[in-house]
Amino acid sequence: MSEPPGFHMSPDEFRRRGYEVVDWLARYYEEVERYPVLSPVAPGDVRAQLPDSPPEHPEPFDDVMADLERVILPGVTHWQSPNFFAYFPANSSGPSVLGDLLSSGLGVQGMLWATSPACTELETLVLDWVVDLLGLPAGFRSDGGDGGDGAGGGVIQDSASSATLCAVLAARHRAAPDGDLGGLVAYTSTQAHSSVEKDVRIAGLPASALRTVEVDDTFAMRPEALAAAVEADRAAGRRPFFVCATVGTTSSTAIDPVPAIADVCERHGLWLHVDAAMAGSAAVVPELRFVNDGLDRVDSYCFDPHKWLFTNFDCDCFYVADRSALIGALSVLPEYLRNAASEAGAVVDYRDWHVPLGRRFRALKLWLVIRHYGAEGLRHHVRRHVELTRELVGWIEADDRFEVAAPVPLNLVCFRHVGGDDANQRILDACNASGALHLTHTRLDDRLTLRLCVGQTHTERRHVEAAWARIAARA
Ligand SMILES: Cc1ncc(COP(=O)(O)O)c(C=O)c1O
C-alpha cells in the first residue's frame, strides 16, 4: 500500500515557488530605493493585521506572498536601501543570499566534522583565506601560516557579541582552570560595545568585575589608565585576566591603541581580545591596514563580514592565536557524539569553538562572496565607501553651521549642527521622517551627535550627496 498523500511541498512546487521568490527579491532590490528607509508603522500595527491563531488547513502560497507585500513589507526598515546610513550597516549581496539559500537547502548541521565534513573543512579554508585577504597575522591560520599544525585558527560565530563571549570564557578558563572566579577583573574602554558587559555577566562575573577605562580626546582607550587600573587591582589582591580593546567603536569608530594595550597585557599576563566588529573589514584595502596594528600580539580577534564585507547576517569571523584555552573552556564530550575521526584527533570539531552545539553551513555564503567579488572587488567597494565618506567630511567642514565631532578614520562621520541638541534632534527627526534616508545618533562629549555611516552594499556618490543635501536643507 502506498502512503496517503502528505502535506509536503513537492520538488516541482518548490522549484516554481523558488523561482517566484527569487524574482520577488530581485524586484525588491531594483525598487528598494523607493521605499521609506525607516519603517513608518506604529507598535502593534503589523501584528494587528495578521490572524491571532495559526491556520488549521494549508493555505495557498500566493496568499502568503500577498500578506508579505501588504503587511510585512511596510513593517520592514530597509537595511538594504542605499540610503541606509544608520548604526553600522548589515550588508547583504547577491552571492551571499544565494550562499545562504544553498546552506538552508542543504540543511546541514555541522556540529562535528563527522556530521558533514565539507561544512567544517570549507569553514577552515575560508577563514584561512580571510587571514590572507585582510593581512591578519599568519598565526590565526589553522596551519600557522607554514602549512603545519598551527595552534591558532578561526571559526564563524553568529555575532561579535558571541565571539567576545567565547574570548571571555577562554580567558576565564586560562586564568581560573579550577573554576574559582573570585577576584577576577576584566577591562574595556568606556566606549566599548555593550556586548562586552553582557558577555562578562554571562561568564558569571558580577558587574563590578568589569572596569571601563577612560578614553582620550579621540575616544580611544588610554593605555596608561588601563595600566593604572590593572596595577591598582593587583595591589588590592584582585586577579586581572581579560582586556577587550575595540578597533572602530560603535559610537565613533575610535581605534584603541592595540600595541600599547598589548604591552600592558603582556606585562601582567592578561588575555587580549580585539573587537573590530565593523572596522575589521577595512583591512581588505592595503592602505587601511592600520586597523590591524598590534594584532600579532593579541590572543583573540573578531570582526563581522555581516557588517561591511557584503555577507548576510549572521557571519562573524573569530580567531584565536592558540585554540587550547577556547577548546578547554567549551569542550564537553558525551558518549553519543563520540566518533572515530574525533577520537583520532585528525579533525576540527567546531562544536568546541562556540556556545551552541549545532551549526549551520555559514561558510558557504562567505565562500560565495569571496569567489564572486575576488579580493579586487571587495577592495574596490570598501575603498569607495571610505572615499565617499571623506568627500562628505569635506562638505560638512565647508558648511559653518556644522562641525565634525570626532576623527573619521574609515566610513563613519560623527557631526553636529552648532545650534545645540534641540537643533540636532530636529534635523535627525525630520530626515528620518522623510523616508529618504535613515540616520542615527550618539552622544559625544555629552552632546547629541549625528552619525552617518557609508557602508551599505549599493551606496553610491549620488546617495551620499542627496543625504547631505537633505540634512543641510533642514539645518
Ligand atoms: C564594536 C562593536 N562590537 C560588537 C557589536 C555587536 O555586533 P553583533 O551584532 O555582531 O553582536 C557591534 C555592533 O554594532 C559593534 O559596533
The ligand as a Gaussian input file, in Angstrom:
#p B3LYP/6-31G(d) Opt

LIG

0 1
 C       32.246000      47.446000      18.139000
 C       31.064000      46.521000      18.135000
 N       31.126000      45.356000      18.789000
 C       30.098000      44.494000      18.809000
 C       28.919000      44.772000      18.150000
 C       27.817000      43.793000      18.191000
 O       27.725000      43.150000      16.960000
 P       26.908000      41.793000      16.774000
 O       25.533000      42.193000      16.397000
 O       27.634000      41.067000      15.676000
 O       26.955000      41.063000      18.070000
 C       28.794000      45.977000      17.449000
 C       27.559000      46.319000      16.750000
 O       27.402000      47.348000      16.145000
 C       29.897000      46.867000      17.438000
 O       29.832000      48.034000      16.798000

